[in-house]
Amino acid sequence: MEHHASILSDWVLLGLIAALVALLLLTVFGFAVYSGLFTEVVVSAGSPPVSNITLAYKFRVGPYGESGQLFTDGCSISSKLCSIGVYYDNPHTVPPEKCRFAIGRILSEGDAKPSEEQIKRFQKYGFKIFSFPAPSHVVMATFPFTTPLSIHLAVNRVHPALDTYIKERKLCAHPRIEIYKEDHIYFVCPLARQGDFYVPEMKELERKSRAAAAEAEDAQTDITGADTMSETSSISMEATTDSRDTSVATSILLPFPASRGREEADTRSEHSYSESGASGSSFEELDLEVTGDVEGAAGLLPDVGYTGNQEVTIKWTKEPAAAERGEE
């Protein structure tokens, strides 16, 4: 009798353990669902979810995984403000130690002005103050921000969707901006005036990168030019020796290799998010409503040119690089 009671108690114990494990799994699953596990990611192009903003930020060069500490730093100063992250490089093509980003808190939005007390508080802890304008048109997506797990789900689901959307439509949309506002994460990629979203440190790095590229190009041009001149002289001498009776005008002159001017060089980083865009798009592909008033679409209007048979060709222009706009 006691043996049967012992067996029964063992089964009851096993049943309770199984029930607890099942309940735990259901809880974890429900938590993941609540965090956005099955949320559909919809990418679209249109008006941005925010207007012009003033932010306090810290700029870093290094793995994007280090941004978490910067978010924590900003939250510790003021937990009521919205967080923002600006990512300038594609982590799939740029080494982690070379990725550039800015993390901070939004001090004010629209016509509101940040208080002097807020500015001094953030500056005390090493933050810098900068303002972003309201972008005219953006590629964007949203994701629920209900738990800390939402951030990891959003990063792994939204960015691939943005990459696909931008690549398929051959858009120039960068940098990647994440805004944590209330219970949503807004992913925003400006389609125009991208240089306005480059913080001063980023503009300086771009300027130095462009200057280094120009020097390297000049050095290569000088070497190539010298080699070409040597070859030209040798060929001209041979031609003169073999054809003494011919006119001096028959001397052979090889052309120098053409080189691109500095003003035409691409000033963007080698593997930045700006490379994901390309020329060739339309408002129809972006599902944008175009009316007679297009003042807000500066930088998205097409350049119209005429070919020999007077057919109109349209080429979408890219925004100048960050460093160029900064210098202007």
Disulfide bonds with the S-S distance in Angstrom:
none
